[in-house]
Amino acid sequence: MDGPFASWNKKVKGYKHDQQGQADIYSDVVSWGKTHGLAGIRYWAPDYEGWYAMSMFEFANKKGTAKNILENHKEIIGK
């Protein structure tokens, strides 16, 4: 990853640096929020192609395909 957000692309202890790790940390943050009274979570620009590893989509041939983080979203939030 390059550009102005390159320094944000860091590993988080306990989570793999891949699609499943992204889905796992999102699930854990949402679960924590539900038990601690958090009203909502705003994931910044999930559709922005320049986020690469931090995006919620895989981009190929100008087409975005949902990553695990979105495929499991209903299960994560309980709806």
PyMOL commands that set and color helices and strands:
alter all, ss='L'
color gray80, all
select helices_A, chain A and resi 6-8+19-35+49-54+68-71+73-77
alter helices_A, ss='H'
color red, helices_A
select strands_A, chain A and resi 57-60+63-66
alter strands_A, ss='S'
color yellow, strands_A
deselect
rebuild
show_as cartoon
